[in-house]
């Protein structure tokens, strides 16, 4: 099959599996708003549709434990492999951890400055809060499960996190003997995400019921609150890319973020059309090599960054959490916010999300720290699709900047070539993409699009550097 035909077939498959779901969610949101406005009142028809949203959240909560366990084990278990590639791997992992934490902090700061979700009082409308565990001592002791396996069935996310971390570190110590276990967990993760994708096809129904119930009680206030959240999130992502990433790039390398973004313009269009940054992975690898970064640095940094450097997703997680807590009239104090931030730093590693993984990680964070707020996730479902482009674009830009930084810090970059390329004196040869895209599509043919492939244990991994790896959707 020719490259063009393979690309056409793959795009058609993406359209069937992804875009129709997104379209259905949008339709569900619009219908929910209309029903809420036409049938208002706490005891009206719209409010009675709340169980639809509850059912969807119940299905998402059902998947939290296996998702957290698999992604943390694979993420921690594969860090040693990435770090052993040398200075580039270790430096990249350190940078990714710092930047993801910083992105989470930025989301927390903006979420506290802008009153997102305030004034909705969803706890009086459709979502009822429950009592929380009381003392700090009870909270800490509650992290220790009765048995290793009870942590996977009790629904306590912090217990699951503890066991997952211990398992991941144990697999690191086991070396090659632990690789078989890590591969097996990778297969389980694939199964778990397959089930999650199936569940996500009920998202239009869940979004319809949740939005209808909330709008039916709060009216136009709910619509305005969702609009403010989206605007604040897009603004935060833009500032993060331009100000934070742009400043780091300029200070560390002397290069201009806007010129780099112009160079990646075609990839941005591709990401916007699919709401996924994984479709641009082979192009990013090829373009970074053409830019002047050495092949080994690109081969290590880009694939690893697709799992460990999710800046846009990090911003989304903290802002969505603050929105839900404010909307339900029980805002989190600073201590709870910091605790949630620490959890998200760990939970987001290795959790390069397929459709719905972001919602699952968000629900997991709330389940661990504020279980009374998990029901509010249903309210986010309706606009999650509208924020996915900003997440994907921010993640992609963060990985492009990271690659240039790694090349500069380890002195594996041709600065003169970078200057020529960014000044449009040496245009990228699109014909060079044939081999890269054939490699990606070949891996996709052996493992259906949308399947998460774990770092270091994926079918797409061809060497320790991760070159050729096809990540899950972000």
C-alpha positions in Angstrom: 0.0 0.0 0.0 1.4 3.4 -0.9 2.1 6.0 1.8 -0.7 8.2 0.5 -3.3 5.4 0.6 -2.2 4.4 4.1 -2.4 7.9 5.3 -5.9 8.2 3.8 -7.0 5.0 5.4 -5.7 6.0 8.8 -7.4 9.4 8.6 -10.7 7.7 7.8 -10.2 5.4 10.7 -9.5 8.4 13.0 -12.6 10.1 11.7 -14.8 7.1 12.5 -13.4 6.4 16.0 -12.8 9.9 17.3 -14.5 12.7 15.5 -17.9 11.1 15.6 -17.6 10.8 19.3 -16.6 14.4 19.7 -19.5 15.5 17.5 -21.9 13.4 19.6 -20.6 15.1 22.8 -21.1 18.5 21.3 -24.7 17.6 20.2 -25.3 16.2 23.7 -24.1 19.4 25.3 -26.3 21.6 23.1 -29.4 19.5 23.7 -28.7 19.5 27.4 -28.5 23.3 27.5 -31.7 23.6 25.5 -33.6 21.1 27.8 -32.2 22.8 30.9 -33.5 26.2 29.7 -36.9 24.9 28.5 -37.5 22.8 31.7 -36.0 24.8 34.6 -36.4 24.2 38.3 -34.9 22.0 41.0 -37.7 19.4 40.6 -38.2 19.9 36.8 -37.7 17.5 34.0 -34.1 18.7 33.3 -33.0 18.1 36.9 -34.5 14.6 36.8 -31.9 13.8 34.1 -29.0 13.9 36.6 -28.8 10.1 36.9 -27.5 10.0 33.3 -24.5 12.1 34.4 -24.1 10.0 37.6 -24.1 6.8 35.6 -21.3 8.1 33.4 -19.2 9.2 36.4 -19.8 5.8 38.0 -18.3 4.1 34.9 -15.3 6.4 35.0 -14.8 5.8 38.7 -14.9 2.1 38.0 -11.8 2.5 35.8 -9.8 4.8 38.1 -8.0 2.1 40.1 -6.7 0.0 37.1 -5.7 3.1 35.2 -3.7 4.6 38.1 -2.1 1.3 38.9 -1.0 0.4 35.3 0.2 3.9 34.4 2.2 4.5 37.6 3.8 1.1 37.5 4.7 1.4 33.8 5.8 5.1 34.3 8.0 4.3 37.3 9.2 1.0 36.0 10.4 2.6 32.7 12.1 5.7 34.2 15.3 3.7 34.9 15.4 2.5 31.3 15.1 6.0 30.0 17.7 7.3 32.4 20.2 4.6 31.5 20.5 6.0 28.0 22.9 8.5 29.4 23.0 12.2 30.4 20.3 13.1 27.9 17.7 10.7 29.4 18.4 11.7 33.0 18.5 15.5 32.2 15.3 15.2 30.2 13.4 13.4 33.0 14.5 16.0 35.5 13.4 18.8 33.2 10.1 17.1 32.5 9.4 16.7 36.2 10.2 20.3 37.0 8.2 21.7 34.1 5.1 19.5 34.8 5.2 20.6 38.4 5.5 24.2 37.4 2.6 23.8 34.9 0.4 22.4 37.7 1.4 25.3 39.9 0.5 27.8 37.2 -2.9 26.2 36.8 -3.4 26.4 40.6 -2.4 30.1 40.7 -4.6 31.1 37.8 -7.5 29.1 39.2 -7.2 31.0 42.5 -6.9 34.4 40.8 -9.8 34.0 38.4 -13.1 33.0 40.2 -13.8 30.0 38.0 -16.9 28.1 39.1 -17.8 30.5 41.9 -21.4 31.2 42.5 -22.9 28.1 40.9 -23.6 26.3 44.2 -24.0 22.9 42.6 -24.2 21.2 46.0 -27.6 22.9 46.4 -28.5 22.1 42.9 -27.8 18.5 41.8 -24.6 17.3 43.4 -24.7 16.4 47.1 -21.5 16.5 49.1 -20.5 13.8 51.5 -18.6 13.9 54.8 -14.8 13.6 54.6 -12.3 11.7 56.7 -11.4 13.8 59.6 -8.0 13.9 61.2 -4.6 14.0 59.6 -3.6 10.8 61.5 -6.6 8.9 60.1 -5.7 10.3 56.6 -2.1 9.1 56.8 -2.9 5.7 58.3 -5.6 5.3 55.7 -3.0 5.3 52.9 -1.7 1.9 54.1 -4.0 -0.9 52.8 -4.9 -4.0 54.7 -3.3 -6.1 52.0 -1.5 -5.5 48.7 -4.4 -6.7 46.7 -7.1 -5.0 48.8 -5.7 -1.7 47.6 -6.8 -2.6 44.1 -10.4 -3.3 45.1 -11.1 -0.9 48.0 -11.5 2.2 45.8 -9.0 4.1 47.9 -6.8 5.9 45.3 -4.0 6.7 47.7 -3.7 3.1 48.6 -3.6 2.2 44.9 -0.9 4.8 44.4 1.2 3.5 47.2 1.1 -0.1 45.9 1.7 1.1 42.3 4.8 3.0 43.4 6.2 0.1 45.4 5.6 -2.2 42.5 7.2 0.1 40.0 10.3 0.6 42.1 10.5 -3.2 42.8 10.4 -3.9 39.0 13.2 -1.4 38.6 15.3 -3.4 41.1 14.5 -6.7 39.3 16.2 -5.5 36.1 15.7 -7.8 33.2 13.7 -10.3 35.2 11.1 -7.6 35.8 10.7 -6.8 32.2 8.3 -9.7 31.6 6.1 -8.4 34.4 6.3 -4.8 33.1 5.3 -6.1 29.6 2.4 -8.0 31.1 1.2 -4.9 32.9 1.6 -3.0 29.6 -0.9 -5.5 28.0 -3.3 -5.1 30.9 -3.0 -1.3 30.4 -4.0 -1.7 26.8 -7.0 -3.7 27.8 -8.0 -1.1 30.5 -7.8 1.7 28.0 -9.8 -0.3 25.4 -12.6 -0.6 28.0 -12.2 3.2 28.8 -12.6 4.0 25.1 -15.8 1.9 25.1 -17.1 3.7 28.1 -16.4 7.1 26.5 -19.0 6.3 23.9 -21.5 6.9 26.6 -20.1 10.4 27.2 -22.7 12.1 25.0 -25.5 10.7 27.2 -23.6 11.6 30.4 -22.9 15.1 29.1 -26.5 15.6 28.1 -27.9 14.6 31.5 -25.3 16.5 33.5 -25.6 19.7 31.6 -29.4 19.6 31.4 -29.6 19.1 35.2 -27.2 21.9 36.0 -28.6 24.4 33.5 -32.1 23.5 34.6 -31.3 24.6 38.2 -28.8 27.4 37.6 -29.9 28.7 34.2 -27.5 30.9 32.2 -25.0 31.1 35.1 -23.8 27.6 34.3 -23.2 28.4 30.7 -21.3 31.6 31.7 -19.2 29.6 34.2 -18.2 27.0 31.6 -17.3 29.8 29.2 -15.1 31.5 31.8 -13.3 28.2 32.5 -12.5 27.6 28.8 -11.4 31.2 28.3 -9.2 31.1 31.4 -7.7 27.8 30.4 -6.9 28.9 26.9 -5.3 32.1 28.2 -3.2 30.2 30.7 -2.0 27.8 28.1 -1.1 30.7 25.8 0.8 32.5 28.5 2.6 29.3 29.5 3.8 28.7 26.0 4.7 32.3 25.1 6.0 33.6 28.5 7.3 30.6 30.3 8.5 28.3 27.5 9.4 31.3 25.3 11.6 32.9 28.1 13.3 29.6 28.9 14.0 29.0 25.2 15.4 32.5 24.7 17.5 32.6 27.8 18.9 29.1 27.4 19.4 29.0 23.6 18.8 32.5 22.2 16.2 31.3 19.8 12.7 32.8 19.4 9.6 30.8 20.4 7.5 32.4 17.7 9.9 31.4 15.0 9.9 27.8 16.3 6.1 27.8 16.4 6.0 29.1 12.8 8.3 26.3 11.8 5.9 23.8 13.4 2.8 25.5 11.8 1.7 22.5 9.7 1.9 20.2 12.8 -0.3 22.6 14.8 -3.0 22.4 12.1 -2.8 18.6 12.2 -3.1 18.6 16.0 -6.1 21.0 15.9 -7.9 18.8 13.4 -7.5 15.7 15.5 -7.2 17.1 19.1 -4.2 14.7 19.5 -0.5 15.4 19.5 0.5 11.8 18.8 -0.4 12.2 15.1 2.4 14.8 14.8 5.1 12.6 16.5 6.9 11.4 13.4 6.8 14.9 12.0 8.2 16.4 15.2 11.1 13.8 15.2 11.9 14.6 11.5 11.6 18.4 12.0 13.8 18.5 15.1 16.5 16.5 13.3 16.2 18.9 10.3 16.4 21.8 12.8 19.8 20.8 13.8 19.3 18.6 17.0 21.3 15.4 16.8 19.4 12.2 16.1 20.2 10.5 19.5 18.9 13.5 21.4 15.7 13.7 19.4 15.2 9.9 19.7 15.4 10.1 23.5 13.7 13.4 24.3 10.7 13.4 22.0 9.2 9.9 22.8 10.0 10.2 26.5 8.4 13.7 26.5 5.2 12.3 25.0 4.7 10.3 28.2 6.4 12.5 30.9 6.1 16.1 29.7 2.3 16.9 29.6 2.3 20.6 30.4 -1.1 21.3 28.9 -2.7 18.4 30.7 -1.2 19.5 34.0 -2.7 22.9 33.7 -6.1 21.4 32.8 -6.0 19.0 35.8 -5.5 21.8 38.4 -7.9 24.3 36.9 -10.6 21.8 36.4 -10.3 20.6 40.0 -10.5 24.2 41.3 -13.5 24.9 39.1 -15.4 21.9 40.4 -14.6 22.7 44.0 -15.7 26.3 43.6 -18.8 25.3 41.6 -19.9 23.0 44.4 -19.5 25.7 47.0 -16.7 23.8 48.9 -13.5 25.4 47.7 -10.2 23.7 48.6 -7.8 25.3 51.1 -4.2 25.8 50.2 -3.1 22.5 51.9 -5.6 20.5 49.9 -4.5 22.2 46.7 -0.9 21.4 47.3 -1.7 17.8 48.2 -3.7 17.5 45.0 -0.8 19.1 43.0 1.6 16.5 44.4 -0.8 13.7 43.5 -1.3 15.0 40.0 2.5 15.3 39.5 2.8 11.5 40.1 -0.4 10.4 38.5 0.2 12.2 35.2 3.6 10.4 34.7 3.2 7.7 32.1 -0.5 8.5 31.7 -0.4 9.8 28.1 -4.1 9.8 27.7 -6.3 8.2 25.2 -9.8 9.6 25.0 -11.1 9.9 28.5 -7.8 9.4 30.3 -7.7 13.1 31.3 -11.1 12.8 32.9 -10.1 9.6 34.7 -6.9 11.2 36.1 -9.0 14.2 37.2 -11.5 12.0 38.9 -8.7 10.0 40.5 -7.2 13.1 42.0 -10.5 14.3 43.4 -11.3 10.8 44.7 -8.0 10.7 46.6 -8.2 14.1 48.2 -11.8 15.3 48.0 -14.2 12.4 47.2 -17.1 14.7 47.8 -16.2 16.5 44.6 -16.0 13.6 42.1 -19.7 14.0 41.1 -18.8 17.4 39.7 -16.6 15.8 37.0 -19.8 15.1 35.0 -20.2 18.9 34.6 -16.7 19.0 32.9 -17.5 16.3 30.4 -19.4 18.6 28.1 -16.5 21.0 27.6 -13.6 18.6 27.9 -13.6 18.3 24.1 -13.3 22.1 23.6 -10.2 22.2 25.9 -8.5 19.2 24.3 -6.9 21.2 21.5 -5.2 23.6 23.9 -3.9 20.7 25.9 -2.5 18.9 22.9 -0.9 22.1 21.4 0.7 23.0 24.8 2.0 19.5 25.2 3.4 19.4 21.7 5.1 22.8 22.0 6.5 21.9 25.4 8.2 18.8 23.8 9.5 20.8 20.9 11.1 23.3 23.2 12.5 20.5 25.5 14.2 18.9 22.5 16.0 22.1 21.6 16.9 22.7 25.2 18.3 19.1 25.6 20.3 19.5 22.4 21.8 22.8 23.7 22.6 21.6 27.2 24.4 18.5 26.0 26.0 20.3 23.1 24.4 18.1 20.5 22.9 20.9 18.3 24.0 22.8 15.2 23.1 26.4 16.2 23.9 27.7 12.7 21.5 25.2 11.2 18.8 26.2 13.7 19.2 29.8 12.8 19.0 29.0 9.0 15.9 26.9 9.5 14.0 29.3 11.8 14.8 32.1 9.3 13.2 30.0 6.5 16.6 29.8 4.7 16.5 26.0 4.8 12.9 24.8 4.3 11.9 21.3 5.6 11.7 18.7 2.8 8.2 17.2 3.1 9.3 14.2 1.0 11.6 13.1 3.9 8.4 12.3 5.9 7.6 9.2 3.9 9.9 6.9 5.9 8.9 8.4 9.2 5.1 8.2 8.5 5.4 4.6 7.1 7.1 3.5 10.3 4.4 5.1 12.4 1.5 3.7 10.3 3.2 0.3 10.3 3.1 0.2 14.0 -0.4 1.5 14.0 -1.5 -1.3 11.7 -0.2 -3.8 14.3 -1.8 -2.0 17.2 -5.0 -0.1 16.5 -5.0 3.7 16.7 -5.8 4.9 20.1 -4.2 2.1 22.0 -1.8 3.3 24.7 1.7 1.9 24.2 3.8 2.2 27.3 7.3 3.7 27.4 9.8 0.9 27.3 7.3 -1.9 26.9 5.4 -0.9 23.8 5.3 -2.9 20.6 6.5 0.2 18.9 9.7 0.5 20.8 12.7 -0.6 18.8 15.6 0.5 21.0 16.3 1.9 24.5 16.1 5.4 23.2 12.5 4.9 22.3 12.9 5.7 18.6 10.0 4.4 16.7 7.7 4.3 19.7 4.1 5.3 19.1 2.6 6.8 22.2 -0.9 6.9 23.3 -3.1 9.9 22.6 -2.5 13.0 24.6 
